[in-house]
Amino acid sequence: MNRRALVIFDGSDISIRGLSHALTFSEEGDTIDLLYIVDRNTYNSILEGIRSMGGGENDINRALSELEHRFRKQISIFLQECRDSSINVNTIFKIGNVGEELINELRSNKYDLVVIPYSERYTDKLGVILGKIMTEYKGNILVVK
């Protein structure tokens, strides 16, 4: 049937559970897109820290590469499970406002399932984001707590 799921991944145990749920719902030939968004404020803090230590563009690029490497390392076991199950996986790494980036992704692509971690770290943000998603998005949403 070739269904497509979007999983929001933030590195938390809850988002790892979300990945597991997405895998449970997926079958051979389906696609799971993993979206990792570095919040704009976090990104700006990283830039300020690097620049305050005299770092330049190469140091900034190394820091971003390290973030992406950590993301890929956290999901490596999951990626292997997907390969073993013949499930396609795309990784999407973005920097920006979490809510805006998520809404833009949902507007740009059609998903059969969206899996969102609901952690205390994002309670305020996700409360607003979830409200907006639920009013704008007409597909299936799984909030993992």
Phi, psi and omega per residue, in radians:
M1 nan -0.355 3.099
N2 0.948 1.119 3.077
R3 -1.466 2.862 -3.103
R4 -2.332 2.280 3.127
A5 -2.119 2.580 3.027
L6 -1.983 2.217 3.110
V7 -2.054 2.132 3.071
I8 -1.446 2.192 -3.060
F9 -2.127 2.218 3.121
D10 -2.155 0.106 3.117
G11 1.566 -0.142 -3.119
S12 -1.350 2.834 3.065
D13 -1.030 -0.600 3.139
I14 -1.138 -0.735 3.138
S15 -1.219 -0.529 3.051
I16 -1.152 -0.693 3.036
R17 -1.086 -0.665 3.092
G18 -1.049 -0.701 3.080
L19 -1.063 -0.743 3.123
S20 -1.091 -0.726 3.101
H21 -1.093 -0.737 3.131
A22 -1.077 -0.705 3.115
L23 -1.126 -0.681 3.122
T24 -1.075 -0.669 -3.122
F25 -1.393 -0.243 -3.026
S26 -1.636 2.653 3.108
E27 -2.194 2.990 3.113
E28 -0.900 2.302 3.120
G29 1.594 -0.243 3.103
D30 -1.276 2.910 3.136
T31 -2.193 2.383 3.028
I32 -2.065 2.154 3.036
D33 -1.740 2.181 3.100
L34 -1.765 2.112 -3.096
L35 -1.922 2.068 3.078
Y36 -2.005 2.062 -3.111
I37 -1.985 2.117 3.015
V38 -1.497 2.053 -3.129
D39 -1.011 2.436 -3.106
R40 -0.966 -0.688 3.135
N41 -1.146 -0.708 3.096
T42 -1.109 -0.790 3.120
Y43 -1.034 -0.808 3.135
N44 -1.105 -0.646 3.091
S45 -1.109 -0.705 3.108
I46 -1.097 -0.799 3.132
L47 -1.057 -0.806 3.141
E48 -1.058 -0.752 3.133
G49 -1.086 -0.763 3.140
I50 -1.147 -0.780 -3.116
R51 -1.188 -0.602 3.138
S52 -1.181 -0.379 3.093
M53 -1.661 0.179 3.100
G54 1.472 0.218 -3.129
G55 -1.308 2.717 -3.138
G56 -2.046 -2.808 -3.079
E57 -1.037 -0.698 3.137
N58 -1.098 -0.690 3.124
D59 -1.156 -0.680 3.104
I60 -1.120 -0.797 3.124
N61 -1.086 -0.661 3.100
R62 -1.123 -0.726 3.136
A63 -1.109 -0.742 3.101
L64 -1.146 -0.697 3.089
S65 -1.090 -0.677 3.111
E66 -1.126 -0.730 3.076
L67 -1.046 -0.799 -3.140
E68 -1.148 -0.654 3.102
H69 -1.088 -0.762 3.107
R70 -1.058 -0.750 3.107
F71 -1.018 -0.874 -3.108
R72 -1.150 -0.606 3.108
K73 -1.164 -0.733 3.136
Q74 -1.093 -0.550 -3.078
I75 -1.738 0.049 -3.035
S76 -1.033 -0.723 3.121
I77 -1.123 -0.750 3.111
F78 -1.081 -0.748 3.131
L79 -1.052 -0.682 3.116
Q80 -1.149 -0.725 3.089
E81 -1.030 -0.712 3.133
C82 -1.138 -0.773 3.113
R83 -1.058 -0.742 3.139
D84 -1.101 -0.512 -3.124
S85 -1.689 0.121 -3.105
S86 0.998 0.696 3.060
I87 -1.818 2.272 -3.138
N88 -1.359 2.462 3.136
V89 -2.288 2.300 3.008
N90 -2.046 2.397 3.066
T91 -1.887 2.343 -3.119
I92 -2.154 2.142 -3.092
F93 -2.084 2.026 -3.082
K94 -2.257 2.743 3.049
I95 -2.124 2.250 3.116
G96 2.802 -2.875 3.069
N97 -1.274 2.173 -3.039
V98 -0.963 -0.860 -3.110
G99 -1.091 -0.819 -3.123
E100 -1.121 -0.755 -3.139
E101 -1.121 -0.702 3.127
L102 -1.144 -0.822 3.117
I103 -1.069 -0.748 3.111
N104 -1.062 -0.706 3.116
E105 -1.112 -0.738 -3.138
L106 -1.185 -0.576 3.102
R107 -1.284 -0.532 -3.060
S108 -1.448 -0.430 -3.035
N109 -2.364 2.704 3.101
K110 -1.730 2.207 3.117
Y111 -2.145 2.499 3.065
D112 -1.470 -0.418 -3.141
L113 -2.606 2.397 3.038
V114 -2.102 2.181 -3.121
V115 -1.940 2.132 -3.075
I116 -2.163 2.222 3.060
P117 -1.317 2.415 3.099
Y118 -2.020 1.643 -3.100
S119 -2.011 2.755 3.141
E120 -1.020 -0.503 3.139
R121 -1.089 -0.491 -3.097
Y122 -2.036 0.241 -3.030
T123 -0.919 -0.933 -3.124
D124 -1.113 -0.855 -3.120
K125 -1.074 -0.877 -3.062
L126 -1.192 -0.519 3.077
G127 -1.020 -0.783 3.111
V128 -1.233 -0.782 -3.123
I129 -1.082 -0.813 -3.132
L130 -1.074 -0.723 3.100
G131 -1.032 -0.767 3.139
K132 -1.170 -0.747 3.127
I133 -1.077 -0.783 -3.076
M134 -1.152 -0.482 3.099
T135 -1.472 -0.540 -3.069
E136 -1.677 -0.559 -3.019
Y137 -1.739 2.288 -3.063
K138 -1.775 0.073 -3.112
G139 -1.569 -3.018 3.141
N140 -1.402 2.338 3.136
I141 -2.178 2.274 3.053
L142 -2.033 2.045 3.082
V143 -1.738 2.133 -3.086
V144 -1.768 2.184 -3.120
K145 -2.054 nan nan
